[in-house]
Amino acid sequence: MKRIAITGGSGYFGSYAIKEFIDQGYEVINIDTKSPRERCRTLYADLINPGEAYGALREARPDAVINLAAIPVAYKYTDEMTIRTNILLTYNVLEAATALGVKKIALASSDSSYGVVFSRTPILPVYLPIDEAHPQIPEDPYGFSKLINEETAKMFCRRTGAQIVCLRFVHISMPDSYADLMKHNRELRHGSTAGSSKEIWNYVDARDAARACRLAVEKDSLGYCAVNIVADDTCMDIPSKELIAEYFPGIRDIRADMSGYSSLTSNRKAWELMGWKPQHSWRG
């Protein structure tokens, strides 16, 4: 496997994914509507158009596809545009890639599919830490679009036998933005009320997220799977047990020790299936 197509590689995180593959000796073809920060071949295409999606991937002739193209966050666009863009674009990429014989695909999914983070009304975790078996009950269009994309991936895996890994990214933090991340989360914390927090203080370094993309297509025999991609620690300087006691006092089902600053979302499955562990932390 030598040639990788990355959709949405011109986005902020996409540049890290492109760099990761190039640094590991891969030929990368970016598919996007604008030029990337990292120097690589780019095919310009609107992936909401199925013909353009097929044409771009036919031209790229990749051994594997990393699908990052999407509206990346909730409430920045209308609900209708979020649904149309994220669901239709992903379907088009999967349809084109599998029709062209691509056997390994990684999709950018999200922990928002659990329903906790972007819900307009508070949805508390059923248990902690959240793992991949946790109920997915989003009530916001962004999280719902990610859930539908995972179901679409399952369908294409059943239909074609392609290996499709859905990477449930949490907030992807750029190495130069840790100070902003801390400020943002402190502001959210001070604005929350006990038992109704919509934050679980997750993050993952962009370099670790990019490495997860690579491992998702380097590993064999994964079939369909979804894995949380999250740092080992929270982005708060308050111990996790204190956060849980203050903001989630009603949750009695605690399935791990939660010592220190342990993340409230588990990344164990990513280690077991892909050998992925985060290597970077805002704590240094």
BELJOWO-V187102 format. One record per residue. OMEGA is omega in radians with two decimals (NA if undefined). Layout:
# BELJOWO-V187102
<<OMEGA> <OMEGA>>
This chain:
# BELJOWO-V187102
<<-3.04> <-3.01> <-3.08> <2.98> <3.09> <3.05> <-3.12> <-3.12> <3.13> <3.07> <-3.07> <3.10> <-3.13> <3.14> <3.09> <3.11> <3.10> <-3.12> <-3.14> <-3.11> <3.13> <-3.13> <3.13> <3.00> <3.14> <2.91> <-3.06> <2.99> <3.10> <3.07> <-3.04> <3.10> <3.12> <-3.07> <3.14> <3.03> <3.11> <-3.13> <3.05> <3.11> <-3.14> <2.98> <-3.08> <-3.08> <3.01> <-3.00> <3.00> <3.06> <-3.07> <3.11> <3.11> <3.09> <3.14> <-3.12> <-3.13> <-3.13> <3.06> <3.12> <-3.09> <-3.11> <-3.06> <2.97> <3.12> <-3.12> <2.99> <-3.08> <3.10> <-3.07> <-3.14> <2.85> <-2.90> <-3.05> <-3.12> <2.93> <3.05> <3.10> <3.11> <3.11> <-3.10> <3.13> <3.11> <3.13> <-3.07> <-3.07> <-3.00> <-3.08> <-3.09> <-3.13> <-3.13> <3.09> <-3.11> <3.14> <3.14> <3.12> <-3.11> <-3.08> <-3.11> <3.09> <3.14> <3.04> <3.09> <-3.03> <3.12> <-3.09> <3.00> <-3.13> <3.01> <3.00> <-3.01> <3.02> <3.07> <3.11> <3.09> <3.06> <-3.03> <-2.86> <-3.01> <-3.10> <3.11> <3.02> <-3.03> <3.00> <-3.09> <3.02> <3.08> <3.09> <3.12> <-0.17> <3.11> <3.03> <-3.01> <3.11> <3.14> <3.12> <3.06> <-3.03> <-3.11> <3.01> <3.05> <-3.07> <-3.14> <3.11> <3.11> <3.13> <3.12> <3.08> <3.11> <3.11> <3.08> <3.09> <3.08> <3.11> <3.09> <-3.14> <-3.12> <3.06> <3.10> <-3.04> <-2.95> <-3.06> <3.11> <3.01> <-3.12> <-3.12> <3.08> <-3.10> <-3.13> <3.13> <2.89> <3.12> <3.14> <-3.07> <3.09> <-3.08> <-3.11> <-3.07> <-3.13> <3.13> <3.11> <3.13> <3.12> <3.14> <-3.13> <-3.07> <3.04> <3.11> <3.11> <-3.12> <-3.11> <3.13> <-3.10> <3.02> <-3.06> <3.07> <-3.11> <3.14> <3.05> <3.10> <2.96> <2.89> <3.11> <2.97> <2.94> <3.11> <-3.10> <3.13> <3.08> <3.10> <3.12> <3.12> <3.07> <3.09> <-3.12> <-3.12> <-3.12> <3.13> <3.06> <3.14> <-3.13> <2.96> <3.11> <-3.09> <2.97> <2.99> <3.05> <-3.09> <3.03> <3.07> <-2.96> <3.09> <3.12> <-3.05> <3.02> <3.07> <3.13> <3.08> <3.09> <-3.12> <-3.03> <3.13> <3.11> <3.09> <-3.13> <-3.12> <-3.09> <-2.98> <3.12> <-3.06> <-3.11> <-3.11> <-3.13> <-3.08> <3.12> <-2.94> <3.09> <-3.07> <-3.14> <3.14> <3.11> <-3.11> <-3.07> <3.09> <3.09> <3.07> <-3.07> <3.03> <-3.06> <-3.08> <3.12> <3.08> <-3.08> <-3.07> <-2.98> <-3.05> <-3.10> <2.96> <3.11> <-3.14> <-3.07> <3.09> <3.09> <-3.13> <3.10> <NA>>
